Amino acid sequence: MKIQKIMTLFANLSPLKVNNTLCSREITPKSSCQKCVEVCPTQGLSFENGVLQLEECIYCGFCVSACPNHVFKLNEDHLINQCSTEKTLIITCHPFQKKLKLKDKEKDKLVSINCLSQLYPELVINLLFNSKEVVIFLNPALCNNCLKFKVSNLMAELNAFNLFTNAVHLVENIVDLQPYLDKIKDHSNSEEIQNYNRRMFLKSIFSSAQKIPRQFFSSTNTDNNKPRPDRPKNEKMVKVKRKYLYDIFKNTLDLKAVDLSKSLPYKKLQITECNFCEVCTKLCPTSALQVIKSENKKSLVFIPHLCTECNICQDVCFFQGIKWSENLSIKDFIQTEPLVLISASKNNCLNCQQEFWQIPGKKTICTLCGK
């Protein structure tokens, strides 16, 4: 068997999945994003010649919650698959579960993940609306000694949405957990649980490794040896984090009972200067920015639920004319039509007579003549 096939086989067992086509730094060298590098507890993430590299990984998930573009995924799909609107979802971490003095059938009622640090607000909200209730079972002292995860930070981020009556229950001891365990039927013999436990056993082989070759990490990327495909231009192809919230507003909540004027912890974009070069729209990893064209008019539009606030548009703007403004309202976030940021009409420059796109209120001079 070729060595590449062997590495691919081992990579598929790795719990960390990487979609580097969404990475801001790999999209453009002008990107200033360093979030995954800054939070990595092993200092194992870096960029070399604009390519994401990994020297050491303990599968903690800090990069999952920190990355705005959803480049990293760990146990997210497993959590979602465990949801049922008729069942309480109890989430804990592998190290804590191993220390618990519970019978196996009780332990099987817990959904164990590598680390709670991979939880981010939109994912938790999605779990809330697809479960009877959500319980996070943790030992703060263990979290602090392990990787210094602070659940208070997650709760503060959740509270910033200030929308939902569904509450996340934080439980720190067996006595308080028992009533939630009693609500869950014994499913220790379920084929799904057994299959998952087998997979986790195999994956645990790699979680103890202190050094991972770069080639191994590269092989966890989808079709890494093939030319990178164009970034998705269809929202159905990109599962950005805030898409979870958008789907809840569109498909689950009764909007008549929601105050649509309330703000969300997402920012609006505003344009102070633009020549419609369209660089920002070409490099936006999720197509949150688009240009709508007609014969004599162009409009730069913004689709809020696709935005990740990765800052690529600001980093690449020649005029530095793209800024964040006030928070989005729910109404702006869920509306079907994109928000028009700026429009321009075709005109001829008074100096060189060349056609250019003139923004209302600006001089009838093209960018080159205006320098």
N, C-alpha and C positions, 0 to 999 in steps of 0.2 A: 504493500500500500504506500502511495506517495506520502511524503512528510506533510505536505499541505493538507491532504485529506485527513491525516491523523490529527493535525492541529485544529482543523475545522470540527472534527468529532468532539475533541475536548472542549472547544469553545462553546459548542451547543449545550454543554453541561453547565457552563458558567451561568450563574443567576443574573449577572449584569449584561444587559443588552444595550447596544449603542447605535444610534442613528446619526452618524456624523455628517450626513447631508444637511442637517438642520443646524449644525454648529456655526455660530456667528464668525468665529475666528477662521474656520475653514472656508467660509463663504467669501470673506474679504479680509485682507491683512490690515485694513483700516479699522476693523472692529476693536473696541476697547474692552470687550468682555473678558473677565478673568474669574468669574464667580466659582466655577468648579475647582479651579486651581487654588483659590483662596480658602475654600472650606475643607479641602481634602485633608483628613487627619494624618495620613502617612506622607503627605507632600509628594505623592506619587504621580500626580497629574501635571502635565506640562505640554507646551506646544513647541514643536521643532519644525522649522521651515513651514509654519502655518498648518501643521498636521498635529492632531491630538495624540499624545503619547501617554502610556501608562506603564510605570515601573513597578508599582506595588499597589495591591487592592485587597481590602478586607471586606468588601461588599457591605459597607455600612449604609450607603444610600444618601449621604450628605449631598453628593453631586446631583442626585435625582431631584431633591427639593430645591436646590439652589439654581439649577439651570433653567432659565426662562423659556428655552426653546424645546424642552422635553427631549433632549438628546439621549438622556439616560433613563432606563427603566430597570426595576429590580423585581419586586414582588407584587407590583400593581395589578397585573392581570389575575393573579391568584386571589387577591383580595376581592376583586370585582366578581370573580366566579363564585366566591363563597357567599355572596349577598343573596338574601331572600327577604321580601317584605313581610314574611311570616316568621322570621327568625332573628334573634339577637345576634349581632356580630361582635365577638370579643377578640380584640387584637392584642397580641403581646409579641415579645421578641424571643428569638431562639435561646439566648443565654439565660433569660429569666425563666422561661418554660422548663429548662433543664434543671433548675434549682428548686422548682416547686414540689412540694410534698403532696401530690395529688395522685389519685388512681389514674391509670392509663385512659380509662373511658372518660374521665373528667378532663384530662389534658387534651383529648381529641376534640373537645368542644371549643378549644381555643384555636384561633387562627394565628399561627406563629409565623413571623417574618424575620428577616435578617436583623433589622434594626428599625426602631420607630422613627429615626431621623429621616427616612425616605417619605414620610407622610407630608403632604402639602395641602393647603386649604381646599382647593377645588376637588381633589381626590376624596378628602374626608366628607365634603358636602355631597358628593356623588354617592358615597357609601351610606350616608344618612338617609338619602331619599330612596335607596334601594334595599334598605334593611329595616327591620322592625325598630331597632335601636342600635347604637354603636357604643361599645365600651372599650376604652383603652386601659389595659391592665399593665401596670408598670411599677417598678421599684425605683424611685427617684435617686436613691443613694447608689444603686447599681448603675443607673444611667450616667450619673456624674463620674463614677469611677471608671466606667467603660469608655465612653466617647464624649462625655459631657453634653449629651442631648438634654435639652430643656423643653419639656412639654408646655411650659408657660408661654414660650415663644410661638408655638403652634396655635395655642388657644387665643393668643392676642391677634394673630393673623386671621383666625376664624371670626373673632368678635368684630373685626373691621368690616365684615360683610353686613352684620347687624340686620339680618333679614329673617332668620329661620327660627321657628319655635322648637324644631328638633334639637335636642342637646346631645353633646358628646359626654358620656359619663366617664370620669377618671376614677379608677379604682386602684388602691395601693396595697390591699391585703386580702387574704383568702376569705376572711369572715364577710367582708363587704362584697366579695365577688360571688359568694355562694348563691344568693338569690337569683343572679343572672344565669349561673350554671344550671339551676333548677328549671329555668324556663326552656332550656334547650333539650330536645330529645336526644337520646343516645344514638350517635351515628358513627361509632368507632369502627363498625364493620363495613362501612360504606366503601365501595370500590374506589370512588373518587379520592377519599382520604388516604386509603392505602397506596394508591398510585402516586399521590403527591408525596407521601412519606418516603417512598422508594426513590423518587427523584431528588428529594432533599438529602437523602443519605449519600447519593452519588455526588451531588453538588458540594456536600460538606467536605469531600476529599480535597477540593480545590480551595476552600475558604481558609485553610490553614497555611497555604503557601505564602511565604513572605515576599517572594520575588516572582514576577510574571514577565516573561520575555515580551518585547514589543510586538513581535510577530504574532504572539498568541492573542494580544489585545486587538491587533488589527483584524484578526480573523473573526472576531465577534461582530464586526461591522457587516452589514448586509451587502453581499456581492462586492467585497472590498477590492477584489482583484480585477473587477471590470471597471470601465470608465464610469465615473459618477454620472448618474442620470440628472436631468434637469430637476430643479426643485419643484415640488408639487404646486400646481396652480389651481387646484380644486380643493375646497375646504373639506370634502369628504375623504381626501387622501391624507390629511394632516390632523392628527388628534392633539391639538394644542391643549394646554391645561385648562384654560377657561372655557373650552368647548363643553366640558362637563356641565358647567353652570349654565351655559347657553341652552343646552338640551333640556335641562330641568325647567328653565323658564318657558321654553317653547312647548314641552310635551307633558310636564307633570304639574306645575303650579297653576292654580286658578288666578290668572292675571287681574281679574276683577277685584280680588282681595289683596292685591299688592299695590303699595304706593310707588308708582313708577317714577316719581320725582326723587326718590331716595338715591343717594350716590353709592357707587361701588368703589372699592380700593383700586380702581384702574384709571389711568390718566387719558385725557383727550390729547390729540395732536393739534398743533396749530402751525400754520405756515406764515412766515414773515417775509420770505423772499423765495422766488422760484423762477426758473427759465424753462421748465418742463423737459429737462434732459432725460428724465425717467430712470436715472441710475437707482434711486431709492426703490422704485417699484420692481426693477429687475433683480435686485439683491434681497428684497424682503423674503425671508425664508417661508412665510406662510401666505403670501399674497394679501396681507392686510392692507397694503397700499396698492392702488391700481389707478391707471389713467383711462378715463372714458373719453373717446374721441368722436367727434362728428366732423362734418366738412370744414366748418370754420370755427370750431370751438373745442377746447380741451378742458377737462376737469380732473384734478387729483382728488381721489376719494379714499375714504378710510373705513375699513370694516372692523369695528371694535372687537368682536368676539374672536377674530383671528390674530389679533395683535398679541405679542408676547413681551413687549417693552424691552426688546433686546438691544435697542439703540443703534442698530445698523443704519437706519435711515438718517439719523443725526450724524453718525460717524462719517458717512460718505458724502453728505451734502456739501457741494462746493461753496455755497453761500452761507453755510451754517444757519440755514433759514428754517429748520424744523425744530420745534420746541414742544415740550410737554406743557400742558396747561392744567385746568381744573379737572377734578374727578368726573368720570362718566356717570350719568344717571342711568337707571335701569332702562328707561325708555330709549335712550340712545344706544344702549348696549344690545337690546333685543330687536330693534327695528329692522325690517327687511331690507330697506334701501340703505346703501352706504352713505356715510356722512361726507358731504362735499367740503373739502378743505380750502380749495382755491380753484378759480376758473380763469381762462384766458381766451382771447379771440385772436384770429390771424390778422396780422397787419404788416405794413412795410416800414422798415426803419427809415427815419427822416435823413440819416446820414448816408448809409450805403445802399438803401433801397431794397435790401434783402428781406424776405419774409421772416417774421418771427412771431412768437406768441406773446401778446401784450396783455398784462394783467390790468384790469380797470383801475384808473387812478395813477398809473405809472407813466413815465415819459415814453413817447413813441420812438424809442431808441433801443436797438438790440443789445444783447449782453456784451458783444465784442466792442461795439462803438461806445458803450457806456463805461468801459474801463478807463 
